[in-house]
Amino acid sequence: MTASRFGATIILSAGICLAEFEADGQAAARIARVGYLSTSAPVAPDSFAEELRTRGWVEGQNVIIERRYTEGDVERAPRLADFIASNGIPDW
């Protein structure tokens, strides 16, 4: 991720919260949830997810990314951040 792209992207790390899930009698796996808020529209490839992969975080396996985009309308950012904080993180 370039410095300019990183500067143009707001990452809301409302904290990496760990949630436990049990499936089919297996031991509980820990899944991290990350909130991601960007001022741009979604682009492919997802450089944020790619960078997480280089650090051992694989979406759908050990991390869930809650993405929201302002698509250039920064006035939407507080509402989207509230949504991520209230709905994207498990309630324990």
C-alpha positions as CSV (number, residue, x, y, z in Angstrom):
1,M,0.0,0.0,0.0
2,T,1.5,3.3,-1.0
3,A,1.9,6.2,1.4
4,S,-0.6,8.3,-0.5
5,R,-3.2,5.5,-0.7
6,F,-2.7,4.8,3.0
7,G,-3.1,8.5,3.7
8,A,-6.3,8.7,1.7
9,T,-7.7,5.6,3.6
10,I,-9.1,5.9,7.0
11,I,-8.8,2.6,8.9
12,L,-11.1,2.3,11.8
13,S,-9.5,-0.2,14.0
14,A,-12.3,-0.2,16.6
15,G,-10.0,-2.8,18.1
16,I,-9.4,-6.3,17.0
17,C,-11.9,-8.3,19.0
18,L,-11.6,-12.0,19.3
19,A,-14.7,-14.1,19.2
20,E,-15.0,-17.8,19.8
21,F,-17.0,-20.0,17.5
22,E,-17.6,-23.8,17.9
23,A,-18.5,-25.9,14.9
24,D,-19.2,-29.6,14.8
25,G,-17.7,-30.3,18.2
26,Q,-14.3,-28.9,17.2
27,A,-12.3,-26.9,19.6
28,A,-13.2,-23.2,19.6
29,A,-11.3,-21.2,17.0
30,R,-10.5,-17.5,17.6
31,I,-11.6,-15.2,14.9
32,A,-10.5,-11.5,14.9
33,R,-12.9,-8.8,13.6
34,V,-11.4,-5.7,12.0
35,G,-13.4,-2.6,11.0
36,Y,-12.2,-0.9,7.8
37,L,-13.5,2.5,6.8
38,S,-12.3,4.1,3.5
39,T,-12.9,7.4,1.9
40,S,-12.8,5.9,-1.6
41,A,-15.0,3.3,-3.4
42,P,-14.1,-0.4,-3.2
43,V,-11.2,-1.4,-5.5
44,A,-9.8,-4.7,-6.6
45,P,-7.5,-6.2,-5.5
46,D,-8.1,-5.4,-1.9
47,S,-4.7,-4.2,-0.7
48,F,-5.8,-4.1,2.9
49,A,-6.7,-7.8,2.9
50,E,-3.5,-8.6,1.0
51,E,-1.4,-6.9,3.6
52,L,-3.2,-8.8,6.4
53,R,-2.5,-12.0,4.5
54,T,1.2,-11.3,4.4
55,R,1.0,-11.0,8.2
56,G,-0.8,-14.4,8.6
57,W,-4.4,-13.1,8.8
58,V,-6.6,-14.9,6.2
59,E,-10.1,-13.5,5.7
60,G,-12.7,-16.1,6.5
61,Q,-10.2,-18.3,8.4
62,N,-8.9,-16.2,11.3
63,V,-10.1,-12.7,10.6
64,I,-13.4,-11.1,9.4
65,I,-13.1,-7.6,7.8
66,E,-16.2,-5.3,8.2
67,R,-15.8,-2.9,5.3
68,R,-17.6,0.4,4.8
69,Y,-16.9,3.1,2.1
70,T,-17.8,6.8,2.1
71,E,-17.2,6.8,-1.7
72,G,-15.9,10.4,-1.5
73,D,-18.7,11.7,0.8
74,V,-16.8,12.2,4.0
75,E,-19.9,13.3,5.8
76,R,-21.0,9.6,5.8
77,A,-17.9,8.6,7.8
78,P,-19.3,9.1,11.3
79,R,-22.4,7.2,10.5
80,L,-20.5,4.3,8.9
81,A,-18.0,4.3,11.8
82,D,-20.9,4.0,14.3
83,F,-22.3,1.1,12.2
84,I,-19.0,-0.7,12.3
85,A,-18.6,-0.1,16.0
86,S,-22.1,-1.2,16.9
87,N,-22.8,-4.0,14.5
88,G,-19.4,-5.3,13.3
89,I,-18.0,-6.2,16.7
90,P,-19.4,-9.1,18.7
91,D,-21.3,-8.2,21.8
92,W,-19.8,-9.9,24.9
